[in-house]
Amino acid sequence: MSATPIGSSKAQSIWFDSELVSQVNATWFDPDHWRTKGAISGEALGRGTTFFFHNAGKNMVLRHYRRGGLIGKILSDQYWYSGLNQTRPWRELMLLLKLQEYDLPAPRPVAAMVDKKWFYYRADIITMRIPDASDAHHMLQQHALPAENWQDIGRCIKRFHQHQIYHHDLNIHNIMLDNREKVWLIDFDKCSEKPGKDWKTANLKRLRRSLDKEKAKVPVFHFEDRNWQSLLQGYEQE
C-alpha cells in the first residue's frame, strides 16, 4: 500500500495498493467514470450507493463516505479535517491492512481518496469485492440457513474478537457468505482495535438487535431464537 499522498492538488490525497493496481487517480472514485466505460456491474443501496465495478480483470467495490443520523441530514458527506491520519478512509485502510496480516476474512483495500476543502473533507474508498458472496440479510429473505452456517458466523465473529477487533456496525447486512459457505465481515468504517473484553458482549447484542429489527421489517425473514443459539454455540467453540 502506497502511503505517499498523490493527486492533482495539495488538497487531494490518494493512497493505493501497488500490488493490485499500477496507478490510481481521482477519476477512479467517480462512478460516472466507470459507467461510461461500461464497467459498473451492480449497485447496493444503504446510507449511500455502493458501486460494484470491474477493472483489468478485477472486481472492486467503490463506497463514498456518508454520515448517518440527524447530522447526516445537514452534512451528508462532510467531515471535520484534523490531519490525514485522522480521516475515516486512512483509519479504515490501516485497519483493513492489519486484518490482512491477521488473515481475517475481510475485504482487501485497493485505494482511497481524501478531498480536503477549508476545514472539512469528503472521502471515498475502494476495496476488492468478495467473490461469489451474498450478504446474510438478503439470504435470510430467501431461505433459512442451517445451524452450521449460524455456528460459522459465531466462529467468525469470535476470531475478530480474539484479535481485539471491534466492528462498530456489526449487523446482519455486514455479514456475507460466499459459495463455499465461508463467512466474511465487511464495512470497517469507524471500526478499530479495542482493548478489554466487556465490549464484546455488547457487540453481539448489537447483532441480535439487528436480526430482530429486520425480522420485524420484512414479510419473510428466516430467523428464530434457535438460530441465535447456534450462533452463540459457534462463538463459544473458538
C-alpha positions as CSV (number, residue, x, y, z in Angstrom):
1,M,0.0,0.0,0.0
2,S,1.4,3.3,-1.0
3,A,1.3,5.7,2.0
4,T,2.6,8.6,-0.1
5,P,-0.2,11.1,-0.9
6,I,-0.6,11.7,-4.7
7,G,-3.2,13.7,-6.5
8,S,-4.0,16.8,-8.6
9,S,-3.6,19.3,-5.8
10,K,-2.4,19.8,-2.3
11,A,-6.0,19.4,-1.1
12,Q,-6.4,15.9,-2.6
13,S,-4.6,12.8,-1.3
14,I,-4.8,9.3,-2.7
15,W,-3.4,6.0,-1.5
16,F,-3.4,2.7,-3.4
17,D,-2.0,-0.8,-3.2
18,S,0.6,-1.0,-5.9
19,E,0.4,-4.8,-5.8
20,L,-3.2,-4.6,-7.1
21,V,-3.2,-1.6,-9.3
22,S,-0.3,0.3,-11.1
23,Q,-1.9,3.7,-11.0
24,V,-4.9,5.5,-9.4
25,N,-6.2,9.0,-10.0
26,A,-9.3,10.9,-8.9
27,T,-11.5,9.6,-11.7
28,W,-11.4,6.1,-10.1
29,F,-13.6,7.5,-7.3
30,D,-16.3,8.8,-9.7
31,P,-19.0,6.3,-10.5
32,D,-19.7,8.0,-13.8
33,H,-16.1,7.2,-14.9
34,W,-16.8,3.5,-14.6
35,R,-20.3,3.9,-16.0
36,T,-19.0,5.4,-19.3
37,K,-16.6,2.5,-19.6
38,G,-19.4,0.0,-19.1
39,A,-17.6,-1.3,-16.1
40,I,-20.4,-1.0,-13.5
41,S,-21.6,-4.5,-12.6
42,G,-24.1,-3.6,-9.8
43,E,-25.2,-1.2,-7.1
44,A,-26.3,-1.6,-3.5
45,L,-28.3,0.9,-1.6
46,G,-27.6,1.8,2.0
47,R,-26.7,5.1,3.6
48,G,-25.5,5.9,0.1
49,T,-25.0,3.9,-3.0
50,T,-22.2,1.4,-3.2
51,F,-20.9,0.6,-6.7
52,F,-19.5,-2.6,-8.0
53,F,-17.2,-2.4,-11.0
54,H,-14.5,-4.3,-12.8
55,N,-11.1,-3.1,-13.9
56,A,-8.3,-5.1,-15.5
57,G,-9.9,-8.4,-14.6
58,K,-10.5,-7.5,-11.0
59,N,-13.9,-6.9,-9.3
60,M,-13.9,-4.0,-6.9
61,V,-16.3,-2.0,-4.7
62,L,-16.5,1.8,-4.5
63,R,-18.0,3.4,-1.5
64,H,-18.4,7.1,-0.7
65,Y,-18.3,8.1,3.0
66,R,-21.6,9.4,4.2
67,R,-23.0,10.4,7.5
68,G,-26.0,8.9,9.2
69,G,-28.4,10.2,11.8
70,L,-29.6,13.7,12.2
71,I,-26.3,15.3,11.4
72,G,-26.3,13.5,8.1
73,K,-29.3,15.5,7.0
74,I,-27.2,18.7,7.3
75,L,-23.7,17.5,6.5
76,S,-24.3,14.4,4.3
77,D,-20.7,13.7,3.4
78,Q,-18.6,16.4,5.0
79,Y,-16.1,15.6,7.9
80,W,-14.0,17.8,10.1
81,Y,-10.4,17.7,9.0
82,S,-7.8,17.3,11.7
83,G,-4.9,15.6,9.7
84,L,-4.7,12.8,7.2
85,N,-4.1,10.1,9.7
86,Q,-7.3,11.0,11.5
87,T,-9.5,10.8,8.4
88,R,-12.1,8.0,8.0
89,P,-10.5,6.3,4.9
90,W,-7.0,6.4,6.3
91,R,-8.1,4.7,9.6
92,E,-10.2,2.2,7.7
93,L,-7.3,1.4,5.3
94,M,-4.9,0.9,8.1
95,L,-7.3,-1.5,9.9
96,L,-8.0,-3.5,6.7
97,L,-4.3,-3.9,6.2
98,K,-4.0,-5.2,9.7
99,L,-6.9,-7.6,9.2
100,Q,-5.0,-9.0,6.1
101,E,-2.0,-9.6,8.4
102,Y,-4.2,-11.4,10.8
103,D,-5.6,-13.5,8.0
104,L,-9.1,-12.5,9.0
105,P,-12.0,-12.7,6.4
106,A,-12.4,-9.1,5.4
107,P,-12.1,-7.2,2.1
108,R,-8.7,-6.3,0.8
109,P,-8.2,-2.5,0.4
110,V,-7.4,-1.2,-3.1
111,A,-7.3,2.6,-2.8
112,A,-8.8,5.6,-1.0
113,M,-9.1,9.3,-1.6
114,V,-9.4,12.3,0.7
115,D,-10.6,15.6,-0.9
116,K,-10.0,18.5,1.5
117,K,-11.6,21.9,1.3
118,W,-11.1,24.5,4.0
119,F,-11.7,22.8,7.3
120,Y,-13.6,19.7,6.1
121,Y,-13.1,16.8,3.7
122,R,-15.0,14.3,1.6
123,A,-13.7,10.8,1.0
124,D,-14.1,7.5,-0.9
125,I,-12.6,4.0,-0.6
126,I,-12.2,1.1,-3.0
127,T,-11.9,-2.5,-1.8
128,M,-11.7,-5.8,-3.6
129,R,-15.1,-7.5,-4.0
130,I,-15.6,-10.8,-2.2
131,P,-16.0,-13.4,-4.9
132,D,-19.4,-15.2,-5.2
133,A,-20.7,-13.8,-1.9
134,S,-24.1,-12.6,-0.8
135,D,-25.0,-10.7,2.4
136,A,-26.8,-12.7,5.1
137,H,-29.7,-10.3,5.2
138,H,-30.5,-11.0,1.6
139,M,-30.1,-14.7,2.0
140,L,-32.4,-14.8,5.1
141,Q,-35.2,-13.3,3.0
142,Q,-34.8,-16.1,0.5
143,H,-34.3,-19.2,2.7
144,A,-33.4,-20.4,6.2
145,L,-29.7,-21.0,7.0
146,P,-28.7,-24.3,8.5
147,A,-27.3,-24.5,12.0
148,E,-23.8,-25.0,10.7
149,N,-23.9,-21.6,8.9
150,W,-25.1,-19.9,12.1
151,Q,-22.3,-21.6,14.0
152,D,-19.8,-20.5,11.4
153,I,-21.0,-16.9,11.8
154,G,-20.4,-17.1,15.5
155,R,-16.9,-18.6,14.9
156,C,-16.1,-15.8,12.5
157,I,-17.1,-13.1,15.0
158,K,-15.1,-14.8,17.7
159,R,-11.9,-14.7,15.5
160,F,-12.2,-11.0,15.2
161,H,-12.9,-10.6,18.9
162,Q,-9.9,-12.7,19.7
163,H,-7.7,-10.2,17.8
164,Q,-9.5,-7.4,19.7
165,I,-11.2,-6.1,16.5
166,Y,-14.3,-4.1,17.3
167,H,-16.8,-3.8,14.5
168,H,-18.7,-0.6,15.1
169,D,-21.7,-1.6,12.9
170,L,-22.0,-5.4,13.4
171,N,-25.3,-6.0,11.8
172,I,-26.7,-8.7,9.5
173,H,-26.1,-6.5,6.4
174,N,-22.4,-6.6,7.1
175,I,-22.1,-10.4,7.2
176,M,-21.5,-12.3,4.0
177,L,-21.3,-15.9,2.9
178,D,-19.6,-17.0,-0.2
179,N,-20.4,-20.0,-2.4
180,R,-18.1,-22.2,-0.2
181,E,-20.1,-21.0,2.8
182,K,-17.2,-19.1,4.2
183,V,-18.2,-16.2,6.4
184,W,-16.9,-12.6,5.9
185,L,-17.3,-9.3,7.6
186,I,-17.4,-6.1,5.6
187,D,-17.7,-2.3,6.1
188,F,-15.0,-1.4,8.6
189,D,-15.7,2.3,8.8
190,K,-15.3,3.6,12.4
191,C,-14.0,0.1,13.5
192,S,-10.8,-0.3,15.5
193,E,-8.6,-2.5,17.7
194,K,-10.1,-2.2,21.2
195,P,-8.7,-3.4,24.5
196,G,-10.6,-5.3,27.1
197,K,-13.5,-7.7,26.7
198,D,-16.7,-6.0,28.1
199,W,-17.5,-4.6,24.7
200,K,-17.6,-8.0,23.1
201,T,-20.9,-8.9,24.7
202,A,-22.4,-5.6,23.7
203,N,-21.1,-6.2,20.1
204,L,-23.1,-9.5,20.0
205,K,-26.2,-7.8,21.4
206,R,-26.0,-5.2,18.6
207,L,-26.1,-8.0,16.1
208,R,-29.1,-9.6,17.8
209,R,-30.9,-6.3,17.8
210,S,-30.2,-6.1,14.1
211,L,-31.7,-9.5,13.4
212,D,-34.8,-8.8,15.5
213,K,-35.3,-5.4,13.7
214,E,-35.0,-6.9,10.3
215,K,-37.4,-9.7,11.1
216,A,-40.0,-7.1,12.2
217,K,-39.4,-5.0,9.0
218,V,-39.9,-7.5,6.2
219,P,-42.7,-10.1,5.5
220,V,-40.3,-13.0,5.2
221,F,-37.1,-13.3,7.3
222,H,-35.8,-16.7,8.3
223,F,-34.6,-16.0,11.8
224,E,-35.6,-17.7,15.0
225,D,-34.1,-17.9,18.5
226,R,-32.7,-21.3,17.8
227,N,-30.6,-19.7,15.1
228,W,-29.2,-17.3,17.6
229,Q,-28.4,-20.1,20.0
230,S,-26.5,-21.9,17.2
231,L,-24.5,-18.7,16.6
232,L,-23.6,-18.4,20.3
233,Q,-22.6,-22.1,20.2
234,G,-20.2,-21.4,17.4
235,Y,-18.9,-18.3,19.2
236,E,-18.1,-20.3,22.3
237,Q,-16.4,-23.1,20.4
238,E,-13.5,-20.9,19.2
